Amino acid sequence: MTSGLGLLFVVSGPSGAGKDTLVEAMRERRASLRYSVSATTRPARADEREGEHYFFVGRSEFDRLREGGRLLEWREYNGNLYGTPRDYVEGCLAQGYDVVMKPEVNGALAVKTAYPDAVLIFLVPDRFSNLRERLLARRTETNEEIVRRLEIAQDEMKFIRRFDYLVVNEQGRPEQAVVDLEAIFAAERFRIHRYPDDSIQRVESS
Ligand code: 5GP
C-alpha cells in the first residue's frame, strides 16, 4: 500500500566522500532504482562513458538546456557546469520508480526547494582529512583541482543541518554506509504522509 509515486533520493556531500561508490552499490541492490545521469561541461575522464556517467555537453548546449527549462537544477562547480535533466527524473517518478541522484550540496538544496518531498542525504567521511586521501588515490584531478575541491568541501560542510539524513562513510567500511543508506531508502516509503488519504481511512475503519 503506497502512493504509487516514486521517491526522489538525493545523495550529496563533498567530493571524495564516496557518493559514486555508494550510489553504485545501492543501484546493484535495488534493480528498480533509476539513476539520474547529469549533464556537464566538464571533459570526460578516461574511464567515463557518455550517457552512463554523464551527458558531456559543450557550454552552448548546456545553456540551451538551462534556458529551455530542461534542467531541474544546475550549478557551477570548480569552473564547470553540472545539471540534472528534468524530464527523465519526472518521468521515472510518475511511473512509480524511485530515483537517485548525487549532486553537490547547493544543487541538493535546490532540489529540495523544487521537490520538498525529496529525501536529502548528506554523506561524509569519518575524518575530513580522508577526503584528501581519497581524492589523491583516485588520480583523476590535478593537485590544484584537489586543493580547490577541498576548499569547496569546507564550505559544503556548513549545510549539513539543512539535510534530512547524515550518513558517515567510515574509512574501510563502505558496506556499513550501504546498510545505512538501505535503511533510509526502506523506511522513507512508510512515512505517513506518503500514503494516500483513502488508504489511511481504510485502515482506520477496518
Ligand atoms: P565530478 O567532476 O567529480 O564528477 O563532480 C563534481 C561535483 O559535481 C560532485 O560533487 C558531484 O556530485 C557534482 N554533480 C554531479 N552532477 C551534478 C548535477 O547534476 N548537479 C549538481 N548540482 N552537481 C552535480
Residues whose N, C-alpha, C, O or C-beta is under 5 A from the ligand:
A	BS01	5GP	G13 S15 S38 A39 W74 R75 Y77 Y82 G83 T84 K102 P103 E104 G107
